[in-house]
């Protein structure tokens, strides 16, 4: 069973620190999937605009990697 990008983003957001490595890989393989279900919008709005530095030290950089692959 293949998990959706939305599901993987939700799982990543629950982890501490936030782990986006699966999403970076997916953005290379299936970039169109990020446009479904508002996933790209959520990724940017939740992670790049995050004011809480404790979520992750590298989350901003990995989020940008995902966006670059799209």
Secondary structure as GFF3:
##gff-version 3
##sequence-region A 1 70
A	DSSP	alpha_helix	5	14	.	.	.	ID=ss1
A	DSSP	alpha_helix	21	29	.	.	.	ID=ss2
A	DSSP	three_ten_helix	31	38	.	.	.	ID=ss3
A	DSSP	alpha_helix	39	43	.	.	.	ID=ss4
A	DSSP	pi_helix	44	48	.	.	.	ID=ss5
A	DSSP	alpha_helix	59	69	.	.	.	ID=ss6
###
